[in-house]
């Protein structure tokens, strides 16, 4: 998962929010939970490939009042955007 944050400290704060963990805990892939109950969410800088994927997804997503995030694996019920390698 990739999301925008103003700083690494802000990203770490988002990852630590109980609401964030609860929302992410609801996500499924092929009907199975995407993350387990003991999943560790560690904020880090995105790789160049992840940045391209995020920017591409945001270009196609349209405006939103919510947080901006993209999943790098298919998630049940989410729109899939394919990133072709250049």
C-alpha positions as CSV (number, residue, x, y, z in Angstrom):
1,X,0.0,0.0,0.0
2,X,1.2,3.5,-0.8
3,X,-0.2,6.7,0.6
4,X,0.7,10.3,0.6
5,X,1.9,12.0,3.8
6,X,3.7,15.3,4.5
7,X,6.6,13.6,6.3
8,X,7.7,10.2,7.5
9,X,6.6,11.1,11.0
10,X,3.1,11.8,9.7
11,X,3.1,8.5,7.8
12,X,4.1,6.7,11.0
13,X,1.3,8.4,12.9
14,X,-1.2,7.3,10.3
15,X,0.0,3.7,10.4
16,X,-0.4,3.8,14.2
17,X,-4.0,5.0,14.2
18,X,-6.4,2.4,15.5
19,X,-9.0,3.6,12.9
20,X,-6.4,3.0,10.1
21,X,-5.7,-0.5,11.3
22,X,-9.4,-1.3,11.6
23,X,-10.1,0.0,8.1
24,X,-7.2,-1.9,6.6
25,X,-8.1,-5.0,8.5
26,X,-11.4,-5.1,6.6
27,X,-9.6,-5.5,3.2
28,X,-9.7,-8.8,1.4
29,X,-7.9,-10.4,-1.5
30,X,-9.6,-13.5,-3.1
31,X,-12.0,-13.5,-0.1
32,X,-9.2,-13.8,2.5
33,X,-7.9,-11.0,4.8
34,X,-5.2,-9.0,3.1
35,X,-3.5,-8.4,6.5
36,X,-3.5,-10.6,9.6
37,X,-4.3,-9.4,13.1
38,X,-0.7,-9.1,13.9
39,X,0.4,-7.3,10.7
40,X,3.1,-4.6,11.2
41,X,2.6,-1.4,9.3
42,X,6.0,0.3,9.0
43,X,6.2,3.6,7.1
44,X,9.1,4.0,4.7
45,X,9.9,6.1,1.6
46,X,8.4,4.7,-1.6
47,X,10.6,3.1,-4.2
48,X,10.7,4.7,-7.7
49,X,8.4,2.0,-9.0
50,X,5.9,2.6,-6.2
51,X,5.9,6.3,-6.8
52,X,5.1,5.7,-10.5
53,X,2.3,3.3,-9.5
54,X,0.9,5.8,-7.0
55,X,1.0,8.8,-9.4
56,X,-0.6,6.7,-12.1
57,X,-3.4,5.5,-9.8
58,X,-4.0,9.1,-8.6
59,X,-4.2,10.4,-12.1
60,X,-7.0,7.9,-12.9
61,X,-8.8,8.0,-9.5
62,X,-10.3,11.5,-9.7
63,X,-10.9,13.9,-6.8
64,X,-11.6,12.7,-3.2
65,X,-12.0,14.2,0.2
66,X,-10.4,11.1,1.8
67,X,-6.8,10.0,2.2
68,X,-4.9,9.3,-1.0
69,X,-3.7,5.7,-1.2
70,X,-3.0,3.0,-3.7
71,X,-2.7,-0.7,-3.3
72,X,0.1,-2.5,-5.1
73,X,-1.8,-5.8,-5.1
74,X,-5.4,-6.5,-6.2
75,X,-7.9,-5.9,-3.4
76,X,-11.5,-7.3,-3.6
77,X,-14.0,-4.5,-4.5
78,X,-11.3,-2.0,-5.6
79,X,-10.7,-0.7,-9.1
80,X,-7.6,-2.2,-10.6
81,X,-5.2,0.0,-12.5
82,X,-2.4,-1.9,-14.3
83,X,1.0,-0.2,-14.4
84,X,3.0,-1.2,-17.4
85,X,6.8,-1.2,-17.0
86,X,8.6,1.3,-19.2
